[in-house]
Amino acid sequence: RALAYSPWYPAWCSSGRPNPPPRQHFLTPPARPGADARKAMGSLLQSAHMKLVQIIERNDAARTVIAELGERGIFQFRDMNSGVQFLKRTFSEDVRRCDDIQRRLLKLKKLLDQTGVPVPPRHEEGLRVPLAELELTISQHERELKELTTQLLALRKNHNSLREQRIVVEMCSTLYAGTLGASSSGAGESSPVDVPRAQGGASGAPAASVLSSLVANEFSTSSDDGVLQYIAGLMPRTVAPTFERVVFRATRGNCMVHNMPVDDEDLLDPNDPKGEAKVLKNAVLIFFSGSVLKHKLTKICKFFGLSRYILPEVSHQRRALLAEVVDQLASSTVVIDRSNHILTQMLDTVAHKWGEWSYTVGREKMTCNALNMCNFDHRRRVFVAEGWIPVDAEDALKEALAVAARKSGGETSPILNDVPTGLTPPTYLPTNKFTSAFQGLVDTYGVPKYREVNPGVFCVVLFPFLFGIMFGDVGHGALLTIFALALIAFEERIGKMALDDIGSMCFGGRYILLMNGLFAIYVGFLYNECFAVPMDLFGTRVLSDDPDAGVYPFGIDPVWHHSTNKIAFFNSYKMKLSIVVGVVHMFLGICCSLLNHIEFKSTVSIVFEFVPEVIFFLSIFGYLVFMILLKWGTVWAGGNGPMILNVLIGMFMSPGTLTEVPLFPGQAQVQLLLVALALVSVPLMLFPKPIIQYRQQMAIRAAAARSHYTMMAPDAEHGTGPMNPAAERGAGGGGAEEDEEEYSFTDEFVHQVIHTIEFVLGSISNTASYLRLWALSLAHSQLSELFWEKVMVGFALTIGPSENAVLASVKPFVFTVVWLILSFAVLMVMENLSSFLHALRLQWVEFQNKFYSGTGHAFIPFSYKSIDKPNTGDDDM
């Protein structure tokens, strides 16, 4: 089953086999290098021609062939085992093993990030060590790092305990000496509750005398029941007030609590398992008497996280303990420093090798996944791989297989066969840093179908132009261009930064922003606006005394910005301009459908779909644009030309008659003819195409019924299966790529009805949709003018006669800042985003739906460069 093309095997696969047929390719190194083949793989207008090929090679050379294909990055594997579960595939255990190693590497990377050790970039020459050896190396480093970090954590906690022990001894010794002004429970303002200072509710003076007597005798008594006991330790400062209240209420005031804040801010939080969190603490000393209170206080201290420490009763014992703790602290510091040094050395070693390890494991995982998509014939000791390549890359593939054959030490070259198939090939569109961002806009809607006209090539110019119409202003466009140029100039540095979502979108679309800014500047010159201020670059022609002055050389004459009918003029101009641009944009989309019909050799679609669409569209909307341009180019007496909207409505409501001033002689007869053409084109779009397709399908079925020939494989008696590859892939080999479906006249007719209705009604709605160009352009202009007139002219540049001199000198700076903030927030951010989204809507819906299906799947070649190379938009091939 695995070898569906048995007559194409070389002679060494089985004895007694005939020589391969002439269509087979015995691989030899091509005359020209493979790099040359990468420069002509398709264009941005249409995807590259693809072909499905089959590679046959010895089993022991499988990894060498896969590795060479991964280095070249020109071959997309097709899964020949799509019906087999992953766990039942040959190299599934190897893939799971790589996943486990990658999980360990991620843990090491997380440890490196936590400790701040940078990971240098990987060398071009990756490690070439066996996976088993690499796994042992990684496991050893992981085990050593785990042991060292565990020991270091224990050392830090022990060091922290020694520091706290020293603090307890020092502060409590000071308390005994009577030199520390500590707060005790019930001590006036510093106590959270009114707690007596001494046992039995004694006042402050008796408590002091009792304490002095106890200190003098160092708390020694003749009876165990009468001994004044104590608990010393440290606790988090946040719970200290609550702790005092609970102790006072639990002991009914029969104890004395000294709560002393510690100035050290580097003490560890005992509740943090990682030993990294720092917390402020208080030293606590509790005096009490009796075993019952001791039992209660022990539970309370444990609940509040009090770390208890030894505090000898005798002064010379406290001094001896303090000296011992200081010595242990010095030794602990040395041990921790050496441990940190060893850990740093180990982390540096891991950091320098981490990139190589990650690349090697990722490479091995990709290789095993590719091998899982191949078929292995253990009887003939060969493996078969199928995949897609660009036609122009065939020579490069031959060279790669020849190199792999030499590396594996084989005496024969691998076999490369062309596989006939009915599957839809993947779409390969070569892009670079500039075009990849625009192609990304198209791919977000849908990947182009194989050999379908790609809207991305038009998106490079038309999308920024639509944006510029809505965002047209020289000043705002210049700011956007400067921002984009800054992103481009520092793209290498910015590309290495960790950006948020908005930053990533801006950086990824930096070339889109550049084109948007340039077209905004261009349209701004047409509108003659810079921050809503008209520019008189060539001198107005309307107010000129020279009768031969002519018209303004470029853009709108600046005098229109100061006229009383400014709003009416710009409304009419921008509205008609939007209609003209929209009709031309949509007609370009209809023309692109002709290229698709020619590419797919669909004569029926050309005659009964494209031609009626052009007739219908030009009869109505082409005529509308013609009337707009003719009205613009005609000088009307008194300035009263015909209302084009009324003319268009009367064209359908009362054919053959005119309700407005005629634009040209014979206009009524021409309109009647155009209406007739538009009405005739609708049934031509609706009925002929599905009927003709139905007759063609019936003829194909009749021819198939008359033919009873079945192609059999030469070795059918040996059980090698059919020659037709589709027969073998019928169960599970086709997968999502299989797109052949049984013909249904009903489905085709319904589809054609939907297409006709969508085109007829969509032409009207889509044309009206382009009026958003007029609306957003007018809104942008009016907002810019509002901010300039009300903020800059009204306040910043105007000084009243009675204004204070200081206020008059400060006011321009203040209101200039206000104007800048408003311009940036409203115009450069909100209006920019709004214009971008509306231009994207026009690109996707109004333009692309005329010819674009977007039902393809991208060509993703098997390439090791995808392991650690970021997606910069460059073509990998």
C-alpha positions in Angstrom: 0.0 0.0 0.0 2.8 2.4 0.8 4.3 2.1 -2.7 1.5 3.1 -5.1 4.0 3.7 -8.0 5.6 0.3 -8.1 6.7 0.4 -11.8 8.8 3.5 -11.0 11.1 1.9 -8.4 14.8 1.5 -9.3 16.3 -1.8 -10.0 17.9 -2.2 -6.6 14.4 -2.2 -4.9 13.6 -5.7 -6.2 15.1 -8.2 -8.6 13.8 -8.9 -12.1 12.2 -5.5 -12.4 12.1 -3.7 -15.8 14.1 -0.5 -16.3 12.3 2.7 -15.1 10.1 4.4 -17.7 11.5 7.6 -19.5 9.3 10.0 -17.4 11.4 9.1 -14.3 14.2 11.5 -13.2 17.5 10.1 -12.1 18.9 12.8 -10.0 22.2 14.5 -10.9 23.4 17.8 -9.7 21.9 20.6 -11.9 24.1 22.8 -14.0 23.0 26.0 -12.2 23.0 26.4 -8.4 19.8 26.0 -6.5 19.9 29.5 -5.2 19.1 30.8 -8.6 15.9 28.9 -8.7 14.7 30.7 -5.6 14.6 34.1 -7.2 11.9 33.4 -9.8 9.3 31.5 -7.7 6.0 33.1 -8.6 5.0 36.7 -8.4 2.8 38.8 -6.1 0.0 39.0 -8.7 -0.5 35.2 -8.9 1.0 32.4 -6.8 3.8 30.3 -8.2 3.0 27.2 -10.2 3.2 24.2 -7.9 3.5 20.4 -8.4 3.1 17.4 -6.3 6.2 15.2 -6.3 7.2 11.9 -4.9 10.6 11.0 -3.4 11.8 7.4 -3.1 15.0 6.6 -1.3 16.6 3.9 1.0 15.4 3.8 4.6 18.8 4.3 6.0 19.1 7.6 4.1 15.8 9.0 5.2 17.2 11.3 7.9 19.8 12.6 5.5 17.2 13.5 2.9 14.9 15.1 5.4 17.8 17.1 6.9 18.8 18.4 3.4 15.2 19.3 2.6 15.0 21.2 5.9 18.2 23.2 5.1 16.8 24.2 1.6 13.2 25.0 2.7 11.6 24.4 -0.7 9.5 21.3 0.1 6.1 21.1 1.9 5.4 17.5 3.1 2.1 15.9 2.4 0.9 13.6 5.2 0.7 10.1 3.7 -0.5 8.7 7.0 -3.3 11.1 7.8 -5.6 8.2 8.7 -3.1 6.8 11.3 -3.2 8.0 14.9 -0.2 9.9 16.1 0.7 7.3 18.8 0.7 4.5 16.2 3.2 6.3 13.9 6.8 5.1 13.7 8.5 8.1 15.2 5.8 9.1 17.7 8.0 8.1 20.7 10.9 10.3 19.3 8.5 13.3 19.0 7.3 12.8 22.6 10.9 12.5 23.7 11.7 15.8 22.1 8.7 17.4 23.7 9.9 16.3 27.1 13.4 17.7 26.4 11.9 21.0 25.3 9.9 21.1 28.5 13.1 20.8 30.4 14.7 23.5 28.3 11.8 25.8 29.0 12.4 25.2 32.7 16.0 26.1 32.3 15.1 29.2 30.3 12.7 30.3 33.0 15.5 29.9 35.6 17.8 31.9 33.4 15.2 34.7 33.1 14.6 34.7 36.9 18.3 35.1 37.6 18.8 37.7 34.9 21.4 35.7 32.9 21.1 36.6 29.2 20.9 33.9 26.6 23.3 34.8 23.7 22.2 34.2 20.1 22.7 30.8 18.6 25.7 30.2 16.3 24.9 29.5 12.7 26.5 26.0 13.1 24.2 24.2 15.5 25.3 21.2 17.6 25.3 17.9 15.8 25.1 15.4 18.7 22.9 12.4 19.1 19.6 13.1 20.9 20.3 10.5 23.6 23.6 12.2 24.5 22.0 15.6 24.5 19.2 14.4 26.7 21.8 13.1 29.2 23.6 16.4 29.2 20.5 18.4 29.7 19.3 16.1 32.5 22.7 16.3 34.3 22.7 20.1 34.1 19.0 20.2 35.3 19.8 17.9 38.2 22.9 19.8 39.3 21.0 23.2 39.0 18.1 21.8 41.0 20.4 20.5 43.8 22.4 23.7 43.9 19.3 25.9 44.0 17.8 23.8 46.7 21.0 23.9 48.8 21.3 27.7 48.1 17.7 28.2 49.3 18.4 26.3 52.5 21.6 28.3 53.0 19.6 31.6 52.5 17.0 30.5 55.0 19.6 29.4 57.5 21.4 32.7 57.0 18.2 34.6 57.5 17.5 32.6 60.7 21.0 33.5 62.0 20.4 37.2 61.3 17.0 37.1 63.1 18.6 35.3 66.0 21.2 38.0 66.3 18.5 40.7 66.1 16.5 39.0 68.9 19.5 38.7 71.1 20.7 42.3 70.5 17.3 43.9 70.9 16.2 41.9 73.9 19.6 42.5 75.6 19.1 46.2 75.1 15.6 45.8 76.6 17.1 44.1 79.6 19.5 46.9 80.1 16.6 49.3 80.1 17.8 51.4 77.2 15.2 50.5 74.6 12.0 52.5 74.5 9.8 49.6 73.4 6.1 49.7 73.3 4.3 47.2 75.5 0.7 46.2 75.3 -1.4 48.9 76.9 1.3 51.5 76.5 -0.7 54.6 75.8 -0.7 55.9 72.2 1.6 53.1 70.7 -0.7 50.3 71.9 -3.7 49.3 69.8 -5.8 48.5 72.9 -5.8 49.6 76.5 -3.7 46.8 78.0 -2.2 47.1 81.5 1.6 47.2 81.6 2.0 44.5 84.3 0.4 41.3 85.4 -2.8 41.9 87.4 -3.6 45.3 85.9 -0.7 47.1 87.6 0.0 50.7 86.7 3.0 52.0 84.8 5.2 52.8 87.9 4.7 49.4 89.7 5.2 47.6 86.4 8.5 49.4 86.0 9.6 48.5 89.5 8.6 44.9 89.0 10.5 44.8 85.7 13.6 46.4 87.3 13.5 43.8 90.1 13.2 41.0 87.6 16.1 42.3 85.5 18.3 42.7 88.6 17.7 39.0 89.5 17.8 37.9 85.9 14.3 36.3 86.3 15.6 33.6 88.7 13.2 32.3 91.4 13.3 29.5 93.9 10.2 27.7 92.6 9.4 26.5 89.0 5.8 27.6 89.4 6.8 31.1 90.2 9.3 31.5 87.4 8.5 34.3 85.0 8.8 32.7 81.5 9.2 34.4 78.1 8.9 33.8 74.4 11.2 35.7 72.0 11.1 35.9 68.2 10.3 37.8 65.0 7.0 38.2 63.2 5.7 40.2 60.1 5.0 43.8 61.0 1.6 43.8 59.4 0.1 41.3 61.9 1.8 42.6 65.0 -1.0 44.9 66.1 -3.6 42.0 65.7 -1.2 39.7 67.5 -1.2 42.0 70.5 -4.9 42.2 70.7 -5.3 38.4 70.5 -2.7 37.8 73.1 -4.3 40.3 75.5 -7.7 38.8 75.1 -6.6 35.2 75.3 -4.5 35.8 78.5 -6.9 38.3 80.0 -4.0 40.7 80.4 -1.8 38.3 82.4 1.2 38.8 80.2 3.5 41.5 79.0 4.2 41.9 75.3 7.1 44.0 74.0 6.7 44.8 70.2 9.9 46.3 68.8 10.2 47.3 65.1 13.3 46.0 63.2 15.0 48.4 60.9 16.4 45.6 58.6 14.4 45.4 55.4 16.1 42.4 53.9 14.5 39.7 56.1 12.8 36.9 54.2 9.1 36.1 54.4 8.7 32.7 56.1 5.6 32.0 54.0 7.4 32.3 50.7 8.5 28.8 49.5 11.0 30.3 47.0 12.8 32.3 49.7 12.8 35.5 47.6 10.1 37.7 49.1 11.2 40.3 51.6 9.0 41.5 54.5 9.3 44.0 57.4 9.3 42.4 60.8 9.0 43.2 64.5 10.9 41.7 67.4 8.4 40.4 69.9 9.2 39.5 73.6 6.4 38.1 75.7 6.6 37.6 79.5 4.2 35.3 81.2 3.9 32.8 84.0 2.4 29.3 84.1 2.1 26.3 81.8 -1.5 27.1 80.8 -0.5 30.5 79.4 2.5 28.9 77.7 0.3 26.4 75.9 -2.0 29.2 74.7 0.7 31.5 73.6 2.5 28.8 71.7 -0.5 28.1 69.6 -1.1 31.9 69.0 2.5 32.5 68.0 2.4 29.6 65.6 -0.8 30.9 64.0 0.6 34.4 63.4 3.9 33.1 62.0 6.2 34.0 64.9 9.7 32.7 64.4 10.9 31.7 67.9 14.5 32.0 68.9 16.7 31.1 71.8 17.2 33.9 74.4 19.4 32.9 77.4 18.4 34.3 80.8 21.9 35.1 81.9 23.8 38.0 80.4 27.1 36.2 79.8 25.3 33.4 78.0 23.6 35.9 75.8 27.0 37.5 74.9 28.4 34.0 74.2 25.4 33.2 71.9 25.7 36.5 70.1 29.4 35.9 69.4 28.7 32.4 68.1 25.9 33.7 65.9 28.2 36.4 64.5 30.8 33.7 63.6 28.2 31.5 62.0 27.0 34.5 60.0 30.5 35.2 58.6 30.9 31.5 57.6 27.4 31.5 56.1 28.1 34.6 54.0 31.3 33.0 52.6 29.4 29.7 51.8 26.5 31.6 50.1 28.9 33.8 48.0 30.7 30.7 46.8 27.5 28.9 46.1 26.2 31.9 44.1 29.5 32.0 42.2 29.2 28.3 41.3 25.5 28.8 40.4 26.4 31.8 38.2 29.1 29.8 36.4 26.7 26.9 35.8 24.0 29.3 34.5 26.5 31.0 32.2 27.4 27.6 30.8 23.8 26.6 30.3 23.0 30.0 28.8 25.7 29.7 26.2 24.6 26.2 25.2 20.8 26.8 25.5 20.4 28.2 22.0 22.3 25.2 20.5 20.3 22.7 22.6 17.0 24.3 21.7 17.8 24.4 18.0 19.1 20.8 18.0 16.0 19.5 19.8 13.6 21.5 17.6 15.4 20.3 14.5 15.1 16.7 15.6 11.5 17.1 16.4 10.8 18.6 13.0 12.7 15.8 11.4 10.7 13.1 13.3 7.4 14.8 12.4 8.4 14.9 8.8 9.3 11.2 8.9 5.9 10.4 10.4 4.4 11.8 7.3 6.3 9.4 5.0 5.6 5.8 4.2 8.2 3.1 4.9 8.3 -0.1 3.0 10.4 -2.5 5.1 10.2 -5.3 2.6 11.8 -3.2 -0.1 13.8 -1.1 2.4 12.7 2.2 0.9 10.7 5.1 2.1 8.3 7.3 0.1 7.6 11.0 0.7 5.2 13.2 -1.1 5.1 17.0 -1.1 4.5 20.2 -2.9 7.3 22.3 -4.5 7.2 25.4 -6.7 7.9 24.4 -10.3 10.8 26.7 -10.5 12.4 25.0 -7.5 12.6 21.6 -9.1 16.3 22.0 -10.0 17.0 23.0 -6.4 15.2 19.9 -5.1 17.2 17.7 -7.4 20.4 19.3 -6.2 19.3 18.8 -2.5 18.5 15.1 -3.1 21.8 14.6 -4.9 23.7 16.1 -2.0 21.8 13.9 0.4 22.7 10.8 -1.6 26.4 11.7 -1.4 26.2 12.4 2.3 24.5 9.1 3.0 27.0 7.1 1.0 24.5 5.6 -1.5 25.5 4.3 -4.8 22.3 5.5 -6.5 20.5 8.8 -6.4 17.0 9.1 -5.0 14.0 9.0 -7.3 11.9 12.0 -8.0 8.5 11.5 -9.7 5.8 13.9 -10.7 2.5 12.8 -9.1 -0.8 13.4 -11.0 -3.3 14.7 -8.6 -6.7 16.5 -8.4 -5.8 18.2 -5.1 -5.7 21.9 -4.9 -2.0 23.0 -4.5 -0.9 25.4 -1.7 -0.5 29.0 -2.5 3.0 30.4 -2.5 3.4 34.2 -2.8 7.0 35.5 -2.4 7.0 38.6 -0.2 9.6 40.8 1.5 9.6 43.2 4.4 7.7 45.8 2.4 5.0 43.7 0.8 4.5 41.2 3.7 2.5 43.7 5.8 0.1 44.4 2.9 -0.2 40.7 2.1 -1.0 40.1 5.8 -4.1 42.4 5.4 -5.3 40.2 2.6 -4.5 36.9 4.3 -6.5 38.0 7.4 -9.5 37.9 5.1 -8.4 34.6 3.5 -5.4 33.1 1.8 -5.6 33.4 -2.0 -6.7 30.3 -3.8 -4.0 28.6 -6.0 -3.3 30.8 -9.1 -6.1 33.2 -8.1 -5.4 36.9 -8.6 -3.9 38.2 -5.4 -5.4 41.4 -4.1 -2.2 42.1 -2.2 -0.5 43.5 -5.2 -3.2 46.1 -5.6 -3.4 46.6 -1.8 0.1 48.1 -1.8 -1.1 51.2 -3.6 -4.9 51.2 -3.4 -5.2 50.7 0.3 -2.9 53.7 1.2 -4.7 55.8 -1.5 -8.1 55.1 0.1 -6.6 55.9 3.5 -5.2 59.2 2.1 -8.5 60.3 0.7 -10.0 60.1 4.2 -6.9 61.4 6.1 -5.7 63.9 3.5 -3.6 66.6 5.2 0.0 67.5 4.6 0.8 68.1 8.2 -0.8 65.0 9.7 0.5 62.9 6.8 4.0 64.2 7.5 3.8 63.3 11.2 2.6 59.8 10.3 5.5 59.5 7.8 8.1 60.6 10.3 6.7 58.0 12.8 6.9 55.2 10.2 10.4 56.2 9.1 11.6 56.1 12.8 10.2 52.6 13.1 12.0 51.6 9.9 15.3 53.2 10.8 15.4 51.5 14.2 13.7 48.2 13.2 16.6 46.0 14.2 16.7 47.5 17.7 12.9 47.6 18.1 12.5 44.1 16.8 14.5 42.8 19.8 12.2 44.5 22.3 9.3 42.9 24.1 6.4 45.0 22.7 2.8 44.9 23.7 -0.1 44.3 21.3 -0.4 47.8 20.1 3.3 48.2 19.7 3.6 45.0 17.8 0.9 46.0 15.4 2.5 49.4 14.8 5.9 47.9 14.2 4.6 45.0 12.0 2.7 47.5 9.9 5.5 50.1 9.7 5.6 50.1 5.9 1.8 50.4 5.8 2.1 53.5 8.0 4.8 54.8 5.7 2.6 54.4 2.6 -0.4 55.8 4.4 1.6 58.9 5.4 2.9 59.5 1.9 -0.5 59.2 0.3 -2.0 61.4 3.0 0.6 64.1 2.1 -0.2 63.7 -1.6 -4.0 64.0 -1.1 -3.3 66.8 1.4 -1.7 68.8 -1.4 -4.7 68.0 -3.6 -7.0 69.4 -0.8 -4.4 72.2 -0.2 -4.6 71.7 3.6 -1.8 71.6 6.2 -3.2 71.3 9.7 -6.5 72.7 8.2 -4.6 75.8 7.0 -4.7 76.4 3.2 -1.4 76.7 1.5 -1.0 79.3 -1.3 2.0 77.7 -3.0 1.4 78.9 -6.5 -0.8 82.0 -5.9 -4.5 82.0 -6.3 -5.9 82.2 -9.8 -9.5 83.1 -8.9 -8.6 86.6 -7.6 -5.9 87.2 -10.1 -6.2 90.2 -12.4 -4.5 88.4 -15.2 -7.1 87.1 -17.7 -4.7 84.4 -18.9 -3.9 83.1 -15.4 -5.7 79.9 -16.0 -6.4 77.4 -13.2 -4.5 76.6 -10.1 -1.6 74.3 -11.1 -2.0 71.5 -8.5 -4.9 70.9 -6.2 -7.7 73.2 -5.1 -7.3 76.9 -5.3 -6.8 78.2 -1.7 -9.4 80.9 -2.2 -12.1 78.2 -1.8 -11.0 77.7 1.8 -12.1 81.3 2.5 -15.2 81.5 0.4 -18.7 81.7 1.9 -19.8 78.5 0.1 -16.8 76.5 1.3 -18.9 73.7 2.9 -21.1 73.3 -0.1 -18.2 73.3 -2.6 -16.1 70.7 -0.6 -19.2 68.5 0.0 -20.0 68.4 -3.7 -16.4 67.9 -4.7 -15.5 65.1 -2.2 -18.8 63.3 -2.6 -18.4 63.1 -6.4 -14.7 62.2 -6.0 -15.7 59.3 -3.7 -18.1 58.0 -6.3 -15.6 58.2 -9.1 -12.9 56.5 -7.0 -15.3 53.8 -5.9 -16.6 52.9 -9.4 -13.0 52.7 -10.8 -12.0 50.6 -7.8 -14.9 48.1 -8.2 -14.4 48.0 -12.0 -10.8 47.0 -11.4 -12.0 44.2 -9.2 -14.4 43.0 -12.0 -11.4 43.1 -14.5 -9.4 40.9 -12.1 -12.2 38.3 -12.3 -11.4 38.1 -16.0 -7.8 37.1 -15.2 -9.1 34.4 -12.9 -11.4 33.0 -15.7 -8.6 33.0 -18.1 -6.2 31.3 -15.6 -8.8 28.6 -14.9 -9.8 28.3 -18.6 -13.5 29.0 -18.0 -14.9 30.3 -21.2 -18.4 30.0 -19.9 -17.6 32.3 -17.0 -16.0 34.8 -19.4 -19.0 35.0 -21.8 -21.9 34.6 -19.3 -20.5 36.1 -16.2 -17.7 38.6 -16.8 -19.3 40.2 -19.9 -22.8 40.7 -18.4 -21.2 42.1 -15.2 -19.3 44.6 -17.2 -22.3 45.6 -19.3 -24.5 46.0 -16.2 -21.9 47.9 -14.2 -20.9 50.3 -16.9 -24.4 50.9 -18.1 -25.3 52.3 -14.7 -22.3 53.3 -12.7 -19.9 53.9 -15.6 -22.5 56.2 -17.0 -22.7 57.9 -13.6 -19.0 58.6 -13.6 -19.2 59.9 -17.2 -21.9 62.4 -16.2 -19.8 63.6 -13.2 -16.7 64.2 -15.3 -18.8 65.8 -18.1 -20.5 68.1 -15.6 -17.1 69.0 -14.1 -15.7 69.8 -17.6 -18.6 71.9 -18.7 -19.1 75.6 -18.0 -22.8 76.1 -17.2 -24.6 79.4 -17.7 -25.3 80.9 -14.3 -23.6 77.9 -12.6 -26.7 75.8 -12.6 -25.9 72.4 -14.0 -28.2 69.3 -13.9 -28.6 67.4 -10.6 -26.9 64.1 -11.5 -28.8 62.2 -8.8 -32.1 63.2 -10.3 -30.9 62.3 -13.7 -29.9 58.8 -12.5 -33.3 58.3 -10.7 -35.2 59.5 -13.8 -33.2 57.2 -16.0 -35.0 54.2 -14.4 -38.3 55.8 -13.2 -39.1 57.4 -16.6 -36.9 55.9 -19.3 -36.5 58.0 -22.5 -37.4 61.3 -20.8 -35.2 64.0 -19.2 -36.2 65.9 -16.1 -33.0 68.0 -15.9 -30.9 70.1 -18.3 -29.4 67.7 -20.9 -25.7 67.0 -20.6 -25.3 66.2 -24.3 -27.5 65.8 -27.4 -29.4 62.5 -27.5 -29.0 61.8 -23.8 -32.5 60.4 -23.5 -32.0 57.8 -26.2 -28.6 56.8 -24.8 -30.1 56.4 -21.3 -32.9 54.2 -22.7 -30.3 52.0 -24.4 -28.2 51.7 -21.2 -31.3 50.7 -19.2 -32.1 48.0 -21.8 -28.5 46.7 -21.7 -28.6 46.6 -17.9 -31.9 44.7 -17.8 -30.7 42.2 -20.5 -27.4 41.4 -18.7 -29.2 40.2 -15.5 -30.7 37.0 -17.1 -27.5 36.4 -19.0 -25.7 36.2 -15.6 -28.4 34.0 -14.1 -29.4 31.2 -16.5 -26.8 30.3 -19.2 -23.8 29.3 -17.0 -25.5 26.6 -14.8 -27.3 25.2 -17.9 -24.2 24.9 -19.9 -22.3 23.4 -17.0 -25.1 20.9 -16.5 -24.9 19.8 -20.2 -21.1 19.5 -19.9 -21.4 17.3 -16.8 -24.0 15.1 -18.6 -21.7 14.7 -21.5 -18.8 13.7 -19.3 -20.9 11.1 -17.5 -22.2 9.7 -20.8 -18.6 9.3 -22.0 -17.6 7.7 -18.8 -20.5 5.3 -19.0 -19.5 4.2 -22.5 -15.9 3.5 -21.4 -15.3 0.4 -19.3 -11.5 0.6 -19.3 -9.8 0.4 -15.8 -6.1 1.2 -15.4 -4.4 -1.5 -13.3 -0.9 -1.5 -11.9 1.6 -3.9 -13.6 2.2 -5.6 -10.2 -1.5 -5.9 -9.2 -1.0 -9.6 -8.8 1.6 -8.9 -6.2 -0.8 -6.7 -4.2 1.0 -3.4 -4.6 -2.2 -1.5 -5.2 -3.6 0.7 -8.0 -1.5 3.1 -10.0 -3.9 6.0 -9.5 -2.7 7.8 -6.5 -6.2 9.1 -5.7 -7.4 5.5 -5.2 -4.8 5.0 -2.4 -5.6 8.4 -0.8 -9.3 7.9 -0.9 -9.5 6.6 2.7 -7.5 9.2 4.5 -4.7 10.5 2.3 -6.5 13.4 0.8 -7.5 15.1 4.1 -8.5 18.7 3.9 -6.8 19.1 0.5 -9.4 17.0 -1.4 -11.8 19.4 -3.0 -13.5 17.3 -5.7 -17.2 17.0 -5.0 -20.1 15.4 -6.8 -21.8 17.8 -9.3 -25.3 19.0 -8.4 -27.3 21.2 -10.8 -29.4 22.5 -8.0 -26.4 23.7 -5.9 -24.8 25.3 -8.9 -28.1 27.1 -9.9 -28.7 28.3 -6.4 -25.1 29.5 -6.2 -25.5 31.4 -9.5 -28.7 33.0 -8.3 -27.0 34.2 -5.1 -24.1 35.5 -7.1 -26.4 37.4 -9.5 -28.4 38.9 -6.7 -25.3 39.8 -4.8 -23.7 41.5 -7.7 -26.7 43.5 -8.8 -27.7 44.7 -5.4 -24.1 44.8 -4.2 -23.1 47.2 -7.0 -25.6 49.7 -5.7 -24.8 49.3 -2.0 -21.1 49.1 -2.6 -21.1 52.3 -4.6 -23.0 54.0 -1.7 -20.4 52.5 0.7 -17.7 54.5 -1.0 -19.4 57.7 0.3 -17.5 56.9 3.6 -14.5 58.4 1.8 -16.4 61.7 1.6 -17.8 61.5 5.1 -14.5 60.8 6.9 -12.5 63.3 4.8 -15.0 66.0 5.7 -14.9 65.0 9.3 -11.1 65.1 9.4 -11.0 68.4 7.8 -13.7 70.0 10.0 -12.1 68.7 13.2 -8.7 70.0 12.1 -10.2 73.4 11.4 -12.1 73.4 14.6 -9.0 72.7 16.7 -7.0 75.3 14.8 -9.6 78.1 14.9 -10.9 77.6 18.4 -7.6 76.8 20.2 -4.8 78.3 18.2 -6.4 81.3 16.6 -9.0 81.9 19.3 -6.6 81.7 22.3 -2.9 80.9 21.5 -2.4 83.5 18.8 -4.9 86.2 20.1 -3.9 88.6 22.8 -6.6 90.9 24.3 -5.8 94.6 25.0 -6.4 94.3 28.7 -4.6 91.0 29.3 -1.8 90.7 31.9 1.6 90.7 30.3 2.6 87.5 32.1 -0.6 85.8 31.1 -0.2 86.9 27.6 3.3 85.5 27.4 2.3 82.1 28.9 -1.0 81.6 27.1 0.5 80.8 23.6 2.6 78.0 25.1 -0.2 76.6 27.1 -2.8 76.5 24.3 -0.2 75.3 21.8 0.3 72.3 24.1 -3.5 71.9 24.3 -3.7 72.0 20.5 -1.0 69.4 20.2 -2.7 67.1 22.6 -6.0 67.4 20.9 -4.5 66.9 17.5 -2.6 63.8 18.6 -5.4 62.1 20.5 -8.3 62.9 18.2 -6.7 63.2 14.7 -3.5 61.2 14.8 -4.9 58.3 16.9 -8.7 58.1 16.6 -9.1 59.5 13.1 -6.1 57.5 11.9 -7.5 54.3 13.3 -11.0 55.1 11.9 -9.6 55.8 8.4 -7.5 52.6 8.5 -10.5 50.4 9.4 -12.8 52.0 6.8 -10.1 51.6 4.1 -9.7 48.0 5.1 -13.5 47.5 4.8 -13.4 48.9 1.3 -10.5 46.7 0.4 -12.1 43.5 1.7 -15.8 43.9 0.9 -16.2 46.4 -2.0 -13.1 45.4 -4.0 -12.2 41.8 -3.2 -15.7 40.3 -3.4 -15.7 41.1 -7.2 -13.1 38.4 -7.9 -11.6 37.0 -4.7 -12.6 33.7 -2.9 -9.8 33.5 -0.4 -10.2 29.7 0.1 -6.6 28.7 -0.4 -4.1 27.4 2.0 -0.6 28.8 2.3 2.6 27.0 1.2 4.5 26.3 4.4 7.8 24.6 3.4 9.7 22.3 5.7 12.5 24.6 6.9 14.8 24.5 9.9 14.9 28.3 9.7 11.5 28.4 11.3 12.9 27.0 14.6 14.5 30.2 15.9 14.2 32.7 13.1 11.6 35.4 13.9 9.0 36.3 11.3 10.4 39.5 9.7 8.3 39.3 6.6 11.2 38.3 4.4 10.9 35.5 1.9 12.6 32.4 3.2 13.1 30.9 -0.1 
